[in-house]
């Protein structure tokens, strides 16, 4: 359900009448493109500031999406004179002519329109990775600095790998694969300051685990430096712990602990394990950071809770007492603990490449037709408004001001 920048920009160009697409029929050279189809055009068809863009990868040094200004057309031969490419694009190469706007300006207009079109067009947000009352941050292992490093946890010895293979994660999108040298994965006050509020409280630490080796994977609470409370080991049967019986350990934390750490231990170097849904349940007040979900203003439209552990049966039960801190992106669920949440809402759209906002031709936006028609109309209005600014000549601004009326009515 996504659309690429090149496809949406093509639709924008078609709707504003600013696209001629064809294929070169002659070799030309670095400053000349030959297309016999252009013989049907008048020489003055090329005027003002037209641009040519290659939409097919040439065999030579010129590249797909290269853009050059066109200076003239000789319709007796179909020869376009352009600013020099790095080499002649050659024959049989697809290209586009843009006679009103530079292609890059159209891309910027589309990025603007993606955000400005909210809420008529929006990103649909639906997340089930949070657990009510979980004092650990990102206990579902969804936030990674890289595919080998979790953002909110530290490691010692082990090799950590982001995993999204079917049946090797319990919920959310990822689990954490643990292998290699013995060691542990941990979260402490250094990674999540809220854990300091658990002094003097009873807590239960649990984790869903899949391991192929007995006496390898267990969890633990480390307190006051050397004291460690362990869970049992996973049996190593290459299966997940059951939904209702994760690995578990419980303690009462001292009123003034010198240190407290929540760990997943990997005790056998030959073992390979997957961990997910790491929970620390204690008193009310656990904050869940939902600011990374992409919700507009950090406000979900609905928060629901599962009826029982890992029960996918709808309907989930809607919550009415959820509390939000809109500025910081935090949510709490007073009186509710140890159940997965479903968070739904709307987010701002954007063109993304490798997860970042981008005007690259390969960037994609998470909508398709007919929502892209709204996007195109917003982008056209942006371009026409830009050309109506007083820094352009009066004839130009008048023409585009007239066109704005059409796009404002779409």
C-alpha positions, 0 to 999 in steps of 0.5 A, a space after each residue: 500500500 505504498 507509492 514511490 516518489 517517481 510514480 506520484 510525481 509522474 501523476 502530479 506532472 500529468 495533472 498539471 500538464 507538465 510532462 512529456 515522456 518519450 524515448 530517444 531514437 538517436 545516439 546524440 552526444 553529451 549535449 544533444 538528445 535525439 528523438 524523432 517524435 519531437 519533429 512534431 513540436 514547434 521549435 518555440 515549444 521549448 522556452 523559459 526553463 524546461 528540464 529533461 530527466 532520464 528515467 532509464 539507466 543509460 549504458 554510459 556514464 550518464 545516470 537514471 534521474 539525471 536532470 539537465 536544463 534544455 536550451 533549444 529544440 531543432 524540430 527538423 531533426 528532433 534534436 534537443 540541446 541541453 547542458 552537458 551530461 557526463 556522457 551521451 545518454 544514447 539511443 533507446 533511453 526513456 526520458 521526460 521533459 518538464 516545461 513548467 517546474 524543475 522535477 526537484 521542485 515537484 518532489 519538494 512540493 510533494 513532501 510538503 503536501 504529505 504533511 500539509 494534507 493531514 488529516 485528509 490523508 494520514 498514516 494509520 497507526 496501530 501498535 500492539 507492542 506495549 504492555 500496561 504497567 511495564 516499568 521497563 522501557 521497550 520491553 518488546 525490543 522494538 527500538 534498535 540503534 542498529 540490527 545488533 544493538 538495542 537503544 535502551 539496553 546494554 550487553 556484556 559478552 553476547 551477540 545480539 541480533 534483531 529478528 523479525 522471522 515468523 514464529 521467532 517473535 511473540 508480539 510487535 515486529 521484532 525479538 532479540 536473538 542472543 548467541 555467541 559468548 556467554 554474558 547478558 542483556 540488561 536494563 538499569 537506571 542508567 538506561 531508564 531513569 524511571 526504574 529508581 522509583 521502584 525502591 522499596 517495592 515488590 516487582 515481578 520480572 518476566 520474559 518470553 523465551 525460545 531457546 535450543 539449549 538447556 541451562 542456557 537462558 534465564 532471567 535475573 534481578 541483580 541488586 546491591 552489587 552482588 545479590 542475584 535472584 534468578 529464574 529457572 532456565 528455559 528447558 532448551 526445547 526450541 519452543 517458546 515459553 507458554 503464554 501464561 508461563 514465561 520465565 519469572 522472578 519476584 523480589 521485594 526491592 530494598 528501600 535504599 538499594 545501591 544498584 538494581 539491574 534487570 538481566 537476561 542471561 546467556 550461560 551456554 556459548 553454543 546456545 541460540 535463543 530468542 527473547 521478547 516481551 520482557 516485563 517488569 510489573 510493580 506498582 502503578 505509575 509505569 510510564 509508556 513512551 509512545 512518542 516514537 509511534 508517529 502519532 499526530 501530537 502524540 495523541 492516540 484515538 483509541 487505546 484498548 487492552 487484550 481480554 487475556 494473555 496473547 488473546 487475539 480475539 476481537 474486540 479488545 476492551 476499550 480503555 477510558 481512563 488512560 492518561 497522556 502527557 502530550 508534550 513528552 509523549 508518555 502514557 500511563 494506564 492507572 489500575 491496569 497491569 500486565 496486559 498488552 495494549 492496542 494503540 490506534 490513531 493517525 500520524 503525519 505522512 512523509 516520503 521515506 527512504 531508509 526510514 528518513 524523510 527524503 525527496 529521493 526518487 526511490 522514497 515511498 509514501 504509505 498511501 495509494 490511489 485515491 489518497 494520492 489524488 489529494 496529495 497531488 492536489 496539495 502539491 499542485 496548490 503549493 507550486 502554483 502558490 509559489 509561482 504567484 509570489 511577487 518575486 516573479 513577473 506580473 504575467 506569470 503570477 497572474 496565470 498561476 493565481 488563476 490556476 490556484 482557484 482550480 486546485 483550491 476547489 479540488 
